[in-house]
């Protein structure tokens, strides 16, 4: 059976068939939206406000206008007052400065300017010149340890618990910057670059306990003039040994940290200073002994007072 052929629609062949359909829809919508002018005029007549309503609206607007007038009058009064204010401010209203010297200028000490000097180093020089470096202190809380390049020494910062002041103590132990080598002293003496180096000071053989192997090792201590001569940038003892294929131990540790390890200082503990030397103070134990002595005397004399004293820190 042969299939029936459908009739051909000419509009489908044309590219404008879709556009023609849209135009027909628009024309229909325009026709529907048109209204009679008589109906519009009737609506306008209905929407006109009555004379009674207009009178009420005018009454409601009157208080608003009065309020606006009052605000304008106040603004005008403020403007007049501002005009009477003088343009110049009297000197009595200015802050009176205090010209009394303070800080480094308090004692009128003249310090020479040093290039690339830190504030802490300048303050240490100021304390040395005024003889304010602490040499005797009953009890002080260790706050910090640092290195001063001017004195080429480590210094400690203490908080004095008796007078509530920060005090500086400069090292008196003679600690020097150094690094370690596993080579013998005789082998290191054959390195001419090391021995002739300006920052080199001396050799010293020491025995050190190696915790990893739990063995005693004999190592050579190499002392330098400054921490930069040990492991700074440029030419130094660490790099000289590296050029010879040797390793410098503890050369990368910063000097003030090395000083803390060697002297066994602990920040936050209480120390006492006597004639320039530091001593760790077990303050709680000393107070317990002191209280026991007081209680014994009171018992012997027949006077007993219950004391609830705490250990003074």
C-alpha positions in Angstrom: 0.0 0.0 0.0 1.4 3.4 -0.9 1.3 6.1 1.6 -1.0 9.0 1.2 0.7 12.3 0.3 0.0 15.2 2.6 -1.0 18.5 1.1 1.9 21.0 0.8 1.5 24.1 2.9 3.0 27.1 1.1 3.5 29.1 4.3 5.9 26.5 5.7 8.2 27.0 2.8 8.5 30.7 3.4 11.0 32.1 6.0 8.5 34.8 7.0 5.7 32.4 7.9 6.6 32.7 11.7 6.8 36.5 11.5 3.3 36.7 9.9 1.8 34.8 12.8 3.3 37.3 15.3 2.0 40.3 13.5 -1.6 38.8 13.6 -1.3 38.3 17.4 -0.1 42.0 17.9 -3.0 43.4 15.9 -5.5 41.4 18.0 -4.0 42.7 21.3 -4.2 46.3 20.1 -7.8 46.0 19.2 -8.7 44.5 22.6 -6.8 47.3 24.5 -8.7 50.1 22.9 -11.4 51.6 25.1 -14.2 54.0 24.6 -13.5 57.6 25.4 -16.9 58.0 27.2 -15.9 55.4 29.8 -12.6 57.2 30.5 -14.4 60.6 31.1 -16.8 59.0 33.5 -14.0 57.5 35.5 -12.2 61.0 35.7 -15.4 62.5 37.1 -15.6 59.9 39.8 -11.9 60.4 40.8 -12.3 64.2 41.3 -12.0 65.1 45.0 -14.8 66.7 46.8 -14.4 70.3 48.3 -14.8 68.9 51.8 -11.8 66.6 51.4 -9.6 69.4 50.1 -10.4 71.5 53.2 -9.4 68.7 55.5 -6.1 68.2 53.6 -5.3 71.9 53.9 -5.8 71.7 57.7 -3.5 68.7 58.0 -0.8 70.5 56.1 -0.9 73.6 58.3 0.9 72.0 61.4 3.6 70.6 59.1 4.3 74.1 57.6 4.4 75.6 61.1 6.9 73.0 62.2 9.1 73.7 59.2 9.0 77.5 60.0 10.1 76.8 63.6 13.0 74.7 62.4 14.1 77.5 60.0 14.0 80.0 62.8 16.1 77.8 65.1 18.7 77.4 62.3 18.8 81.1 61.8 19.4 81.6 65.6 22.3 79.1 65.5 23.8 80.8 62.6 23.7 84.2 64.4 25.4 82.6 67.4 28.1 81.1 65.2 28.8 84.5 63.7 29.5 86.0 67.2 32.2 83.3 68.0 35.7 84.8 67.6 37.9 83.3 64.8 41.0 83.0 66.9 41.1 80.3 69.7 42.3 81.8 73.0 45.7 80.4 74.3 44.1 79.2 77.5 42.3 76.4 75.6 45.6 75.0 74.2 47.4 72.1 75.9 50.2 73.2 78.1 53.3 71.0 77.3 55.7 69.7 79.8 59.3 70.5 78.8 60.9 68.5 81.5 63.5 66.0 80.0 62.7 62.3 80.3 64.2 59.0 79.2 67.8 59.2 77.9 67.7 63.0 78.2 66.8 63.0 81.9 70.4 62.9 83.2 71.7 65.2 80.5 74.2 62.5 79.2 75.6 63.1 75.8 76.1 59.9 73.8 78.0 59.7 70.5 75.9 58.5 67.6 77.0 55.1 66.3 76.0 54.0 62.8 73.5 51.1 62.6 73.2 50.9 66.4 70.1 49.4 67.9 68.0 51.2 70.5 68.8 48.5 73.1 72.6 48.9 72.6 72.3 52.7 73.0 70.3 52.2 76.2 73.0 49.8 77.6 75.6 52.5 76.8 73.5 55.0 78.7 73.2 52.7 81.7 77.0 52.1 81.8 77.8 55.8 81.6 75.4 56.6 84.5 76.6 53.5 86.4 73.2 52.1 86.6 74.1 48.5 85.7 72.8 46.4 88.6 75.5 44.7 90.8 73.4 43.8 93.9 69.8 42.7 93.9 67.9 40.7 96.5 65.3 39.1 94.2 64.7 39.6 90.6 62.5 37.8 88.0 64.5 37.0 84.9 62.6 38.3 81.9 64.9 38.1 78.9 68.5 37.5 77.8 70.1 39.3 74.8 73.4 40.2 73.2 74.9 43.6 73.0 77.4 44.2 70.2 78.9 47.3 71.7 80.1 45.4 74.8 80.4 42.1 73.0 78.6 40.4 75.9 75.3 38.9 76.9 73.1 40.9 79.2 70.0 39.9 81.3 66.9 41.9 82.0 65.4 41.4 85.5 62.2 42.7 87.1 63.2 43.8 90.6 60.4 42.6 93.0 61.4 45.0 95.7 61.1 48.4 93.9 59.1 47.3 90.8 61.8 48.4 88.3 63.4 46.8 85.2 67.2 46.3 85.8 70.0 45.3 83.4 72.8 43.0 84.4 75.8 42.5 82.0 77.6 39.1 82.0 80.6 38.8 84.3 81.3 35.1 83.8 83.6 35.7 80.8 81.5 33.6 78.4 82.8 33.7 74.8 81.3 32.7 71.4 82.5 29.4 70.1 81.7 26.4 67.9 82.7 22.7 68.1 84.6 20.4 65.8 85.2 16.6 65.9 88.7 17.1 64.5 91.6 17.0 66.8 93.4 20.2 67.9 96.6 19.3 65.9 94.6 18.7 62.7 92.9 22.1 63.0 96.1 23.9 63.6 97.3 22.8 60.2 94.5 24.8 58.5 96.3 28.0 57.8 93.1 30.0 56.8 91.6 29.2 60.2 94.7 30.0 62.3 95.4 33.2 60.4 91.8 34.4 60.4 91.3 37.7 62.3 88.2 36.5 64.2 89.9 33.3 65.5 90.9 33.3 69.1 92.1 29.9 70.4 91.5 26.1 70.6 90.4 24.0 73.6 89.8 20.3 73.8 86.7 19.3 75.8 84.8 16.1 76.6 81.1 16.1 75.7 78.4 13.6 76.4 76.7 12.6 73.2 73.1 11.7 74.1 72.2 9.8 70.9 75.0 7.3 71.3 75.4 7.7 75.1 79.2 8.0 74.7 81.8 10.5 75.8 83.4 12.4 72.8 86.5 14.4 72.8 85.9 17.5 70.7 87.7 20.8 69.9 86.2 24.1 71.0 87.0 26.9 68.6 86.7 30.3 70.1 86.0 33.5 68.2 86.1 37.2 68.9 82.4 37.9 68.2 79.4 35.8 67.3 79.6 37.0 63.7 83.2 35.5 63.5 81.7 32.1 64.3 78.7 31.7 62.0 77.8 35.1 60.5 77.7 36.0 56.8 80.8 36.2 54.6 84.1 34.9 55.9 83.9 33.2 59.3 85.1 30.1 61.1 82.1 28.0 60.0 82.7 28.7 56.3 86.4 28.2 56.6 85.9 24.7 58.0 83.2 24.1 55.3 85.7 24.9 52.5 88.0 22.3 54.0 85.3 19.7 54.1 84.7 19.9 57.8 81.6 20.7 59.8 81.3 23.3 62.6 78.9 22.1 65.3 76.7 24.6 67.2 77.7 27.4 64.8 74.1 28.1 63.8 72.8 28.6 67.3 72.4 32.3 68.1 74.8 33.5 70.7 72.3 34.6 73.5 70.6 31.2 73.2 74.0 29.4 73.5 74.7 31.6 76.5 71.4 30.5 78.2 72.2 26.8 77.6 75.7 27.1 79.0 74.8 29.2 82.1 71.6 27.2 82.6 69.5 30.4 83.1 65.7 29.9 83.1 63.3 32.8 82.3 60.6 33.3 84.9 62.7 32.1 87.9 63.9 34.4 90.7 67.6 35.2 91.0 69.7 37.3 93.3 72.8 39.2 92.3 75.7 39.7 94.7 78.8 41.6 93.7 77.9 41.2 90.0 77.3 37.4 90.2 73.9 35.8 89.7 72.5 33.1 92.0 69.3 31.1 91.6 67.1 31.6 94.6 64.7 28.9 96.0 62.6 31.6 97.5 59.7 29.4 98.7 62.1 27.2 100.7 63.8 30.1 102.3 60.5 31.5 103.5 59.4 28.2 104.9 62.5 28.1 107.0 62.0 31.7 108.1 58.4 31.0 109.2 59.5 27.9 111.2 62.1 30.0 113.1 59.5 32.6 113.9 57.0 29.9 115.2 59.7 28.3 117.3 60.6 31.7 119.0 56.9 32.3 119.6 56.4 28.9 121.2 59.4 29.3 123.5 58.3 32.8 124.6 54.7 31.6 125.2 53.2 33.9 122.6 51.6 32.1 119.7 50.0 33.8 116.7 48.5 31.9 113.9 50.0 33.4 110.8 48.5 32.7 107.3 51.3 34.2 105.4 52.0 33.1 101.8 55.3 32.9 100.2 56.1 36.3 98.9 57.2 36.4 95.4 
